[in-house]
């Protein structure tokens, strides 16, 4: 008895799709040469616009993961690009090297976003202004404003061996790139590190920035 309602529902859905296809075929059959020329011109214009956008992104440093030398270059990068992902790192912090590896791969895949890194120990003004207290910290900026932070590995599964797809997913959740997967469901995190078995870099004795953990953050306008 339950089969008939289900069958009717499927038939109705099929009929809707067929009607839509018939309508599209009829529309195409009624199109003349001028209509096709308009469509062709729109397609060419869209392709030219996309190519121009790509060239502008390349000129602004998109498509690669690069280092900015100081705060001035950081601000310039944020002015030139709508979306900027900046990794605050320290050479002695091993987890920063893990972030480097993943961001290098993601930068090649997502031309729409600028990916940069800056040495936290050499940019104290920026560190204090953005309240960076833990390394690694990834600052997410849109339109010259910080909108989010990824602090340590807590958002990435809490393990050192998280896949690149996990960081890509987290950046997609922050609307920093065009993520093609399910934003509601993170990818596989891999083996979860046991508590007390985390890998840390050695903190500098003369600095207050610490490795891993939590930090407070507020939005900052630049």
N, C-alpha and C positions, 0 to 999 in steps of 0.2 A: 504493500500500500504506500510505502514511502518512496517507491521508485518513480511513480508517476509525477509527483510534484518536482522531484529532482530533474527528471527528464524534461519536463516542461520548462524549468528554469534554464537548463542548458540550451534547449531549442530557442528560447527567447534571446539568450545572450548571443547565440550563433547568428540569429536573424539580425540583431543590431549590428554586428560586425559586417555581415554581408551588405546591409543597407549602406553602411558607411563606405565600404569599398565600391559599391555601385555608384554612389554619389561622387566619389573621387574620380572614377573612370569616366563618368558623364562629364564632369568638369573639364578633364583633360581633353576629351573628344571635342568639346566646344571651343577649345583654345585655338587661336589662329597663330600665324607666324609672329605677329607683333607681340602677342602674349608670351610666347616662348622666348622672344628676344628680351623682354622685360625680365623674365626669370633668369635668363643667362647673365644679363647685366648685373642683377642683384647678387648672383652667386660670385661673379668676378669681383664686384666691389667688396663683398665680404671677405674673399680670399686676400685681396690687396690690403684690406684693413688689418686682417690677422697677421699678414707678413710684416706690415709696418709696425704693429704692436710688438712682434717678436724682435725686430731690429732695435726698437727702443729699449726693450728689456735687456737685450745683449749689451747695448751701449751703457746701461746703468749697472752692469755687473751681474745680471741674472744668469742662471744656468750653471753657476759654479758656487762653491763654498769658499769664501775668501776672508782674509783677516783685515780689519781696519786698524790703523796704527794708533789712533787716539780718539778723544771725544769729538773733535771737529769732523773727522771722517765719518764717525757714527751718525752725527746729526745730518751730514750731507746725504748719507745713504737713505736716511728716513725721509728726507725731503724729496728725493728723486723717485722713490718707490712707494707704492700704496701699501704694500705688505712687506714687512721686514721681520725676519727671525734672527735674533742675535744671541749667540752663546757666550756667556761670560765664563772664561776659563782660567786655569792656572797650569803651568807646565808640569808641576809636581803632582797634580791630581790625576790619578789613573782614570777615573771615571770620565773626566773631560775628554780623554782620548777616545773613549767609547762613543761619546756624543759626536766627536769629530768624524768618526767612521760612518755613522748613520747619516749625519747631515750632508756629508759629501755625496752620498748616494741619492738622497732625497732631492738635493739641489739640482742634479742633472735631470731628474724626472719632472720637476715642477718649475717650469720656466716663469710661471706667473708670480713667484715670490722671490725676494732677495734674501739670501742666506749669508750671514756674516758671523765672525767671532771677534772678540776683543779681550785682551789680557786684563783681568780684573785688578791685578796688582799695579798696573801702569795707568789705570783710569779711575783713580779714587773719587774724583768729582762725580763721575757718572755712577759709580757704585753706590755712593751715598745718596745721590738724587733718586735713583731707582730702588734704593733699599735692598741691594743685593747682599745677602748675609751668608749664603750657602753656595758651594760650588759642587757640581755644575748647576748653573741657573740659565735657563733659556727665556729670553724676553720676547714676547710677541707684540708687535706694534703695527697698528693700522692708522693711516692718515696722520702720522706724527704723534700718535698717542699710544701709550702702553695699555693693552687690553687684557693681558693675561701673562702668567709666568708658569714655567715648568721647572719645579725645584727638585733637584735630585732625581731619583728613579721611582719615587712612590707612585706617580701617575703612569708609569710605564711597566708596571708589574712587580716592582720592587726587587728585581734581580738584575745582575750585570749582563746576563746573556739574553736580554730581550731582543726580539727581531726588529729589523728596520721598520717593518710594517706597523709595529706598535707605536713608534714615534710619529710615523706618518699619520696614523689614525688620530693620535692626540693633537697633532697640528691641524688636522681636518676638523676636529671637535672645536678648535679655537677659531675656525673659519680663516685659517692662514694659507690654505691651499685647496685645490679642487680635488677633494677626496672622492674616489669612485666606489668605495665600499659602504658598508653599513655603519653609520656613525653611532648607532645605539649599541652596537656590539663590538667590543675590541677583538683584535685578532689573537691568535694563540700566543701566550706569553713565554712559552718554553719552560724550562725547569726553574722553579721558584727557589731563590737562594734561602738557605737556612738562616735564622736569626743569629747574629753574631759571626756570620761568615761572609760579611760584606768586604769589598775591596775599597780601600781609601787611599788617597794621596796623602803626603805628609804636609800638614799646614805650616805656613810660614810663621815663625815665632814673632815677627814684627807686625803681623797683620791680624785683623779681627775677623776676617772672613773665614768661615769654617767649611769643612767638607760634609756634604750630604745633610739631610734633616729638613726641618721646616723653617719657614720664614714668613713674616708678614709682608704684604705688598698692597699698595694703593695705586690708582691710576695717576700718571704724571703727564702733563702737557709739555711739549718741547717747544 
